[in-house]
Amino acid sequence: MTDSATIPQVRAPIILVGCPRSGTTLLGRLFAAHPDVAYWEEPRPIWSLGNESLPDDVLDERRLTPRIARRIDGAFHRFLKKSGKSRFAEKTPSNLLRLRFIHALYPDCRIIHILRDGRPAVASMLERLSKPPRRHRVWARLRETPLSAWPALVPLFFRDVIARRLRGGRKAYWGPRPPGWKEWLSLPPERMVARQWRSLMEIGLRDLHALPPENWIEIHHDDLLRDFSHTLPKLLEFASLPPSDEVMALAKKIIDPDRAGTDAWTLSPALQEAMIVEAGHLLEKLDDSALDKEPFPGS
């Protein structure tokens, strides 16, 4: 994206990514408190513009045409301009599968990846299968979606609302869709969500670590809870944002440091077995490298 017609209007957007139930919502609330930041929570339809009918949520640079780039950047720029703020930030769970696409659109992006032990994250994902869609998010998504993209929402509406009722209140699937996700629907729910988590992490880590080091940083969910007074200033500095009393005040209000590390083993026997079978190797790899470490920039 080098010609003048496709130079992004939004500069150095702050992209918050992580597997579902890993702390991205908490991180988004904190960045939203910064006086310089216009924060958009889960603008999924915008990221999908021009690619609404794909079988999964993966996007890479090959899917980014000049027209798609202008449409996405234009939507974010209008949001930023309307806010009167100077910096744009967002979080969308599916973006863990779109890091190459995002970097191609925004070469100066600032990606913050939050990691959480996969066991409690997957346990929380499994619970989501039995919960109804949040009504306010459904209406917000409709308002945010251009009319031309509404047909792409029909399958999601059927899956999350109609089919859920037919299944006695349980969704067949919830969250980002890695390649092959439809083939997992016949698996026991524990195996399905464990495989979903593993696939998301494998693709996300592979693509994140292939980006230039100045574009990304990783933190651990427990580090954010345990020592936010140390972690948050590092994240603001990485994002080229000034220190913020508002962010720190909100962190003191909503973060309970005593919760760090307390939920790692609240798993059913079936889910423990599913994690060992589907993701045991990845859990060991993360235990040896990314988990319980100092927040670090790309390297």
N, C-alpha and C positions, 0 to 999 in steps of 0.2 A: 504494500500500500504506500507507494512512494510519490505518485503524481499529486499535483496540488489539489485536484478535485476530490481526493480521498484522504487528505490530511485530517485527522480527527480534530474536532472542536473541543472535546473533553480531554484535558491534559492530566496525565498521571492518575488515572482512576484507581481507587483503592478497592481491591477485589478480595472479599473474605470467602474462603473455601474450606471445606472439610466434609467428612461423611455426615449423613444425617445424625442428629442427636449427639453431636460432638462438641457443641459449644459455640457454633456460629451465630445463633440467635443472641446469646449473651454478648458476644463480641460486637455484633451489630448494634445492640442497644448502647454499648459504651461509645462506639464511634459516632453514633447518631447524636450523642450529647455534646460533641465537639462543636464549638460555635462556627467553625469554618466549613463544616461538612454537611452536605445534602445527602441524606441516606435513603436509599430505596430498598425496601425489603422484598426480595424474591421477584424481580421483574422477569420472570421466566418467559412470558410471551414475547418480550422485546428481544431477548437473546435468540429466540427461535425464528425471528422474522426471515422469511425466505426459505426456511428449512423446517416448516411445520409438520411435514408428513413423513419424516424419517422414521424407521422402525425402532430406533433407540435414541438416546440423548447425546451420543458422541458427535462432536464437531471438531474439525481441524482446519488448518489454513486452506485446504482445498475447497472448503465450503464457503469461503469468504470472497464474494464478488464485490466489486466497487459499489454496486447498487445496495447490496445488503449492508456493507460497511456504512454507507451514508444513512440508511434507515435506522440502524441501531444507534449509531453515534448521534444522529439527529434527535432521537427520542430522549437519550440521556442528557444531551445538551439543553433541550427545552426544559427538562426537569430541573437541571442545575440552575439555569437562568431564572426560572420562576421562583426558585428558593431564595435567590439573592446571595447564596453562599459561593465560595471560591473553589471547593473541592467536592468531587462526586465519590460516593462509596456505595457498595451494594453487596448483598450476599444472596446467592442462588445455589442450592445444593447440587443441581445438575452440572454446575460449572466445574466440578472436579473432573468431569469428562470432556471439558472444553478448553483446557488451558492453552493449547496450541492455537486454537481459534482466537482466544482473547488476546494472546500476545501478538498475533498477526494483525489484529485490529488496533491494539494499543501497545506499541513497542515500549512505551514508558510506564506501563502499568505497575502497580505495587500490589503484589499478591501476598496475602497473609493466610497461611495454611495452619489450622488448628487441629492437632492430633488428640485423640482420646483412646484409651485402652478399648480395643474392639469388643470386649466382652460386655461391659455395661452399655456401650453404644448399640450393640445388636439387640440386647435385651429390651432397650427402649424402642428400637425399630419394630420389634415383634409386637409390642404393646400397641403401636400405631395401627396395626392391621385391624384392631378391634374398635378403634375410635372413629367417630363420624368426622367428616371434613369440617374444619372450622368455618362457620358460615361467613364470618367477616372476611376471611381470606378468599372464599369463593367469589363473593361480590367484588372484592378488590381486584381479583384477577380478571373478571369480566370487564371492569372499568378500564383496566390497564391494557387490555388486548385490543388491537385494531380490529375493526369489523371484518377485514379481509382474512384474519387469522382465526376467527371464531369456529369455522368448521373443524380446525385441528383440535379444539377443546371438546368436541362431542364424544370421542372415544374415552377421554379422561372423565367426563361427567358420567358416562355409562358405567365405567369401571368403579368410580369412587362413590356413586350415589345409587344408581339403579341396581347394578350387580351386587353391591354390598347388601342391599335389602333382601335380594333373592338368596343370599348366602347366610341369612340370619344375623346380619350385622357385621360380618367380617369381610374386609377387602381381600381380593385375590392378590393384590400387590400394592405396595406403597413406596414412593420415593423415586430417586433417579434410576434410569433404565440403562444399565450397561449392555453391551452386545450379548445376545443370547438370553436375555431376561425372560422371554416368553417360554423358553424351554424349561425354565425352573418352576413354572406354575404348578406342575404336578408333584413337586417335591413336598415333603412335610414342611410346614411353615418355618421351623427352626433351621432346617437345611437351606431353605430358600433365602432367608435374610442373612445367614452366615455367608453364603456364596455371593450375595449382593454386596455385602461389606467388603469381602476380599477382592472382588472385581473392581469396585470403586477405588479401593486403596491402591491396588496394583497399577491401574491406569493412571490415577492421579499422581502417585509418587514418581512413576516413570516419566511422565510428561513434565511435571514440576521440576524435577532435578535436571532435566535437559535444557531448561531455560537459562538465560544468563543470570549469574548470581545476584546482580543488582536488582532483579525483578521480584525476588521472593524471599520470604522468611518463614520459618516454622516455629510454632510454640506448642507446648503441651497443655491440655485442658487443666490438669491438676496444678501446673505451675501458675496459670492465670488465677486459680482460686487461692492457692497457697501464698503467693507473693505478688499480688497485683501491683503493689506500689513500686516494685522493681520491673515487672514485665510490661506494664502499660506504657511507661515512658519510652522503653525501647521500641515498642510498636509505633508509637507516634513519631519518634525520630526516623524510623525506617520509612514511614509514609510521608516524610517531609512536612509534618504538621507540628506546630508549636505546642509546648506543654499546655495542658488545659485543666484548670481547677474544676470545671464542670464535669469532665470525664472522671477525675479522681473522686469527686464527691459522690457521683452516682455509683462508682465501684464500691465505695465504703458502705453505701446504702444497700446494694443488692447482692454483693458477694459475701458468702460465708466461708472463710478459709478452713473451717473445721470439716467441710464437706469434701475436701481434697482427698482422694484415695479411698473414700468410704464405700463406694458402690461397685468395686471391682469384681466381687464374687457373688452378687445376688442373682444367680442364674439357676434355672431349673436343670435337673440332670440331662434332659433331652437337649437343651440348648448348649450345655457344656460339651456334650458329645458332638453336636453339630459343629461347634467352633473348632474342636480338635480335628475332625474329619475334613472340614472345608477350608480352614484357615490356620491350622496349627503352625505350619512353616512360617507364614507371614507374621503371626503373633510372636514367634521366637525371634524373627529378624528385627521386628520393631523393638522388642524388649532389649535387644543387644545394641540398638543404634539410636532410634529417635525418641524413645520414651524416657521420661525423667531426666532430661538434659536441659542445660541452659538454653533459653531462646536463641536461635542462631539464624543468621542470614544465609542465603544460598551460597553453596560452596562446591 
